[in-house]
Structure formats: C-alpha cells, structure tokens
C-alpha cells in the first residue's frame, strides 16, 4: 500500500483539475475557487498562484512546461506564463 508524499492544501473550494509538467517537476491544480496553484513535485512547495474570473475545470501544460492553459467555467481559456 502506498503512502501520501504530501498534502497540498491551499484551495478554498473543490479541486477539479490537475496537470503534471512534461518533465514531472511541477503539478498544477485548478479549482472552483478561481485559482490555479503550481506546486513543486519535489517538496510540495507552492511555486505560483494565478487567480482568474471563474472556476477552473481543466488544465494542460505546454510542451516546454513554460505555460499552463486553464479552461474556465465562464467559457474562457487562460494561458498562464510560468516564466519569471
């Protein structure tokens, strides 16, 4: 039986979307709280937070892992840059 590596608890509402970066170093989570959180897979640290206009129901990383697309409840798709 497996064990939980980390509990990532920053969302204020149910999480409906998860996505791994292509290299497996990041995990993005999207919620009906309108937030996308990007986490470090290594240690569970919160890397970035984006807040949109409506709930997030699907996520996908770009092939190079530099952007995340978030499908939102209001019918829009937000493209979020992870470049600093």
Residue frames as a rotation matrix with the C-alpha (Angstrom) as fourth column:
UNK 1
0.578 0.816 0.000 0.00
0.816 -0.578 0.000 0.00
0.000 0.000 -1.000 0.00
UNK 2
-0.176 -0.641 0.747 1.26
0.625 -0.659 -0.418 3.49
0.760 0.393 0.517 -0.87
UNK 3
-0.037 0.103 -0.994 1.70
0.889 -0.451 -0.080 6.47
-0.457 -0.886 -0.075 1.39
UNK 4
0.897 0.349 0.269 0.89
0.428 -0.835 -0.344 10.10
0.104 0.424 -0.900 0.77
UNK 5
-0.124 -0.978 0.170 4.02
0.915 -0.178 -0.361 12.08
0.384 0.110 0.917 -0.10
UNK 6
-0.984 -0.129 -0.125 2.42
0.165 -0.923 -0.347 15.47
-0.070 -0.362 0.930 0.59
UNK 7
0.059 0.998 -0.011 -0.93
0.962 -0.060 -0.266 17.14
-0.266 0.005 -0.964 1.16
UNK 8
-0.884 -0.330 0.332 -1.31
0.437 -0.835 0.335 20.27
0.166 0.441 0.882 -0.93
UNK 9
-0.002 0.936 -0.351 -3.98
1.000 0.004 0.003 22.35
0.004 -0.351 -0.936 0.76
UNK 10
-0.872 -0.265 -0.413 -4.41
0.282 -0.959 0.019 25.92
-0.401 -0.100 0.911 -0.46
UNK 11
-0.733 0.637 0.237 -7.69
0.113 -0.230 0.967 25.83
0.670 0.736 0.096 -2.39
UNK 12
-0.844 0.487 0.224 -10.84
-0.441 -0.393 -0.807 27.23
-0.305 -0.780 0.547 -0.77
UNK 13
0.330 0.936 -0.125 -13.21
-0.840 0.230 -0.492 25.06
-0.431 0.267 0.862 -2.86
UNK 14
0.630 -0.048 0.775 -13.18
0.117 0.993 -0.034 21.67
-0.767 0.112 0.631 -4.61
UNK 15
-0.379 -0.812 -0.444 -10.29
-0.584 -0.162 0.795 20.90
-0.717 0.561 -0.413 -6.97
UNK 16
0.674 0.708 0.209 -11.46
-0.215 0.458 -0.862 19.80
-0.707 0.537 0.461 -10.42
UNK 17
0.920 -0.369 -0.133 -8.25
-0.097 0.115 -0.989 19.84
0.380 0.922 0.070 -12.46
UNK 18
0.518 -0.840 0.161 -4.70
-0.139 0.103 0.985 18.55
-0.844 -0.533 -0.064 -12.11
UNK 19
0.965 -0.257 -0.051 -1.82
-0.005 0.177 -0.984 18.53
0.262 0.950 0.169 -14.55
UNK 20
0.486 -0.873 -0.027 1.82
0.466 0.233 0.853 17.43
-0.739 -0.427 0.521 -14.44
UNK 21
0.434 -0.476 -0.765 4.50
-0.745 -0.667 -0.008 19.42
-0.506 0.573 -0.644 -16.25
UNK 22
0.793 -0.098 -0.601 6.19
-0.438 0.595 -0.674 17.49
0.424 0.798 0.428 -19.08
UNK 23
-0.189 -0.958 -0.217 9.36
-0.375 0.274 -0.886 16.99
0.908 -0.086 -0.411 -17.02
UNK 24
0.280 0.439 -0.853 7.41
0.508 0.686 0.520 15.94
0.814 -0.580 -0.031 -13.91
UNK 25
-0.703 -0.663 -0.259 8.80
0.576 -0.317 -0.753 18.68
0.417 -0.678 0.605 -11.69
UNK 26
-0.887 0.446 0.119 5.57
-0.456 -0.806 -0.378 20.68
-0.072 -0.390 0.918 -11.30
UNK 27
-0.574 0.819 0.000 1.94
0.816 0.572 0.084 19.88
0.069 0.048 -0.996 -10.53
UNK 28
-0.894 0.374 0.247 -0.78
-0.339 -0.925 0.172 22.41
0.292 0.070 0.954 -11.32
UNK 29
-0.612 0.763 -0.207 -4.18
0.772 0.519 -0.367 22.31
-0.173 -0.384 -0.907 -9.59
UNK 30
-0.848 0.416 0.330 -7.31
-0.197 -0.824 0.531 24.20
0.493 0.385 0.780 -10.59
UNK 31
-0.749 0.541 -0.382 -10.42
0.620 0.371 -0.691 24.77
-0.232 -0.755 -0.614 -8.51
UNK 32
0.129 0.883 0.451 -13.85
0.835 -0.342 0.431 26.32
0.535 0.321 -0.781 -8.47
UNK 33
0.437 -0.052 -0.898 -12.27
0.679 -0.635 0.368 28.93
-0.589 -0.771 -0.243 -6.16
UNK 34
1.000 0.016 0.005 -10.93
0.014 -0.644 -0.765 30.52
-0.009 0.765 -0.644 -9.42
UNK 35
0.421 -0.906 0.047 -7.31
-0.775 -0.333 0.537 29.71
-0.470 -0.263 -0.843 -8.55
UNK 36
0.811 -0.428 -0.399 -4.58
0.081 0.757 -0.648 27.78
0.580 0.493 0.649 -10.30
UNK 37
0.644 -0.675 0.360 -1.78
-0.603 -0.157 0.782 26.78
-0.472 -0.721 -0.508 -7.95
UNK 38
0.620 -0.570 -0.540 1.51
-0.249 0.509 -0.824 25.44
0.744 0.645 0.173 -9.27
UNK 39
0.842 -0.220 0.493 3.40
-0.440 0.249 0.863 23.18
-0.313 -0.943 0.113 -6.87
UNK 40
-0.194 -0.937 -0.291 6.89
-0.957 0.247 -0.155 21.72
0.217 0.249 -0.944 -6.75
UNK 41
0.698 0.425 -0.577 6.64
-0.360 0.904 0.231 17.95
0.620 0.046 0.784 -7.10
UNK 42
-0.220 -0.895 -0.388 9.93
0.082 0.379 -0.922 17.58
0.972 -0.235 -0.010 -5.24
UNK 43
-0.913 -0.255 -0.318 8.90
0.332 -0.014 -0.943 19.11
0.236 -0.967 0.098 -1.93
UNK 44
-0.085 0.985 -0.149 5.25
0.985 0.105 0.134 20.24
0.148 -0.135 -0.980 -2.28
UNK 45
-0.562 -0.177 -0.808 6.17
0.431 -0.896 -0.103 23.94
-0.705 -0.406 0.581 -2.07
UNK 46
0.621 0.777 0.100 3.79
0.583 -0.373 -0.722 26.41
-0.524 0.507 -0.684 -3.70
UNK 47
-0.429 -0.828 0.362 5.60
0.838 -0.215 0.501 27.91
-0.337 0.518 0.786 -6.71
UNK 48
-0.980 0.176 0.093 2.98
-0.111 -0.871 0.479 30.25
0.165 0.459 0.873 -8.23
UNK 49
-0.351 0.935 -0.037 -0.68
0.663 0.220 -0.716 31.19
-0.661 -0.276 -0.698 -7.86
UNK 50
-0.962 0.210 0.173 -2.95
0.004 -0.624 0.781 32.66
0.272 0.753 0.600 -10.50
UNK 51
-0.466 0.875 -0.134 -6.49
0.354 0.045 -0.934 33.92
-0.811 -0.483 -0.331 -9.85
UNK 52
-0.914 0.168 0.369 -8.97
0.348 -0.142 0.927 34.13
0.208 0.975 0.071 -12.71
UNK 53
-0.692 0.703 0.164 -12.51
-0.678 -0.711 0.189 35.35
0.249 0.019 0.968 -13.32
UNK 54
0.479 0.876 0.062 -14.22
-0.854 0.448 0.263 31.99
0.202 -0.179 0.963 -12.78
UNK 55
0.524 -0.203 0.827 -13.69
-0.434 0.772 0.464 28.40
-0.733 -0.602 0.316 -11.68
UNK 56
-0.262 -0.716 -0.647 -11.05
-0.965 0.190 0.180 26.21
-0.006 0.672 -0.741 -13.35
UNK 57
0.584 0.626 0.516 -12.17
-0.599 0.762 -0.247 22.83
-0.548 -0.165 0.820 -14.68
UNK 58
0.855 -0.417 0.308 -9.26
0.512 0.771 -0.379 21.62
-0.079 0.481 0.873 -16.82
UNK 59
0.562 -0.763 -0.319 -5.51
-0.524 -0.627 0.577 22.27
-0.640 -0.158 -0.752 -17.09
UNK 60
0.825 -0.431 0.366 -2.74
0.563 0.687 -0.459 21.48
-0.053 0.585 0.809 -19.55
UNK 61
0.240 -0.848 -0.472 0.95
0.024 -0.481 0.876 22.36
-0.970 -0.222 -0.095 -19.64
UNK 62
0.724 -0.176 -0.667 2.63
-0.688 -0.254 -0.680 23.45
-0.049 0.951 -0.305 -22.85
UNK 63
0.866 -0.388 -0.315 5.16
0.216 0.859 -0.464 21.01
0.451 0.334 0.828 -24.34
UNK 64
-0.117 -0.978 0.172 8.08
0.193 -0.192 -0.962 23.00
0.974 -0.080 0.212 -22.89
UNK 65
0.020 0.210 -0.978 6.40
0.956 0.283 0.080 23.42
0.293 -0.936 -0.195 -19.47
UNK 66
-0.883 -0.468 0.006 6.65
0.453 -0.858 -0.243 27.21
0.119 -0.213 0.970 -19.62
UNK 67
-0.660 0.730 0.177 2.88
-0.700 -0.683 0.207 27.83
0.272 0.013 0.962 -19.74
UNK 68
-0.831 0.540 0.134 -0.32
0.400 0.748 -0.529 26.37
-0.386 -0.386 -0.838 -18.35
UNK 69
-0.695 0.712 0.099 -3.68
-0.306 -0.418 0.856 26.61
0.651 0.564 0.508 -20.12
UNK 70
-0.889 0.458 -0.016 -6.70
0.161 0.279 -0.947 26.73
-0.429 -0.844 -0.322 -17.81
UNK 71
-0.600 0.780 0.176 -10.25
0.278 -0.002 0.961 26.06
0.750 0.626 -0.215 -19.06
UNK 72
-0.986 0.169 0.006 -12.63
-0.089 -0.486 -0.870 28.20
-0.144 -0.858 0.494 -17.03
UNK 73
-0.475 0.877 0.076 -16.33
0.707 0.432 -0.560 27.96
-0.524 -0.212 -0.825 -16.18
UNK 74
0.133 0.541 -0.830 -17.10
-0.081 -0.829 -0.553 31.27
-0.988 0.141 -0.066 -17.88
UNK 75
0.864 0.267 0.427 -16.16
0.332 0.335 -0.882 29.78
-0.379 0.903 0.201 -21.27
UNK 76
0.726 -0.669 -0.160 -12.68
-0.661 -0.614 -0.432 31.25
0.190 0.419 -0.888 -21.49
UNK 77
0.706 -0.665 -0.243 -9.23
0.679 0.734 -0.038 29.67
0.204 -0.138 0.969 -21.63
UNK 78
0.871 -0.490 0.033 -6.48
-0.467 -0.805 0.365 31.48
-0.153 -0.333 -0.930 -19.77
UNK 79
0.592 -0.783 -0.193 -2.86
0.477 0.533 -0.699 30.92
0.650 0.322 0.689 -20.79
UNK 80
0.975 -0.205 0.089 -0.62
-0.175 -0.455 0.873 31.42
-0.138 -0.867 -0.479 -17.76
UNK 81
0.452 -0.884 -0.120 3.11
-0.216 0.023 -0.976 32.04
0.866 0.467 -0.180 -18.11
UNK 82
0.916 -0.218 -0.335 5.46
0.398 0.421 0.815 30.34
-0.037 -0.880 0.473 -15.64
UNK 83
0.054 -0.921 0.385 8.43
0.736 -0.224 -0.639 32.34
0.675 0.318 0.666 -16.89
UNK 84
0.466 0.053 -0.883 9.82
0.791 -0.472 0.389 34.70
-0.396 -0.880 -0.262 -14.28
